[in-house]
Amino acid sequence: MFDEMPHSKKASEGLGADCISALPDALLHHVLGFLQAQEAVRTCMLARRWCHLWESMPVLRVTDVSRVEQVRKFMDHLLLLRDRSNLDTCLLKFAKRSADDEYYVRLWIRHALLCQVRLLSVSGMFVLSNRPLVSQYLTKLQLYGASLLDKFTNFSSCLALRDLEITRCGIASDKIYSRTLERLNCHRCSFPWEVRTCISAPSVISLQLTDWMGRTPFIEDMPLLVTAVVTFGPVCEDCCGNNDPGYCEDSSCAFCYGLDDGSAGSVLLRGFSAARNLKLIAKPEMFILKRDLRWCPIFRKLEILLLSEWCVADDHRALICILRHSPVLKKLTFQLNEKEKPISLLPSKAIFNSVAKSFASENLMSVEIKCHEVDQRVDSILMTLVMCGIPLEKISIQQKNASSQCFSFVCTGFSSVQT
């Protein structure tokens, strides 16, 4: 009636049992996915159960070595001995490069695509192949530090590509093209000086374009766009050579007039006309946004808008123009940089006269001004908003002082207006 096995013997057998090996292949493959490729292969020494698991692991992770040459032989054997089962993820990251590294990296990328990889991430200072990627399965592509040539940025043969993240890459291409892309994040990349790179991605829902070098890329229409974040960095080439905060009238200015970009008007804003949530952050001397206002579209879906100093420089014509073209705007935010000089002027009498009647969106629920101090810029913004028909009760000011304390209060008045 009782188990006759001694208690000590049962305990020792329990301690010696390999419970992990009893798990199904799918769970063990999931565990292997957190290991570096070399570590994952070494698991074949654990037990007979593990001998061949690495051959079909769905994640190939090579991110802990600095040089390609450190893993060349290993990768050659790994790719030769894998059973060619599908890859879910391939992560390649290298801090340093030598002359012939690019050949091997390109080879590994091709192998991953042949294995129907869905997420491909490549980090390193490589010149990637000047051939387009071809895959019916790749859904997400992450590139960091690479040089992208003209044909590589044609993703028309990546029929399932939805996410593209490009960080600190040199883009030597006239066009970035994809009909399937839904999310595009381009951060701190360099674009050509002599031509505007065209971004043609009509299915994009979310776009982030931040802190680039070179010329501002030309954005084609994005009719499905929901959210766009555009932040001009300090090394963008679209600054007026005469330090004009707008688009200067000097035809000899190489910065304003030295490039025939073929954009037939708007460079950025026309492509964002369908956005619901839009952030446009730039210094006053960046002329592209003000130039675009000459062909300002109607933002028929725009509900949330964040602007910076560029729209309140001069006499606020840019701000007034955007408000006129945003009929369903619900929330407006101004983000004023502490380091920028308060060059904004109070709206002049001429601007007062040009606004015959208020035109602010009836849907506008709140306006927030974020600043480090309530200076002339804030005063002038208040004057313009009231002039456009926005009551002070809807306007709040969020002030952050040097001690990192934040104060919020509702505006009840302003000082004066320039005549």
PyMOL commands that set and color helices and strands:
alter all, ss='L'
color gray80, all
select helices_A, chain A and resi 7-16+20-22+25-32+37-45+48-50+53-56+68-70+72-81+101-114+254-257+269-272+288-295+309-312+317-324+349-354+376-387+392-394
alter helices_A, ss='H'
color red, helices_A
select strands_A, chain A and resi 59-62+89-93+119-123+140-144+147-149+163-167+170-172+175-177+183-187+198-200+206-210+218-219+227-231+277-281+304-307+331-335+366-371+395-400+406-410
alter strands_A, ss='S'
color yellow, strands_A
deselect
rebuild
show_as cartoon
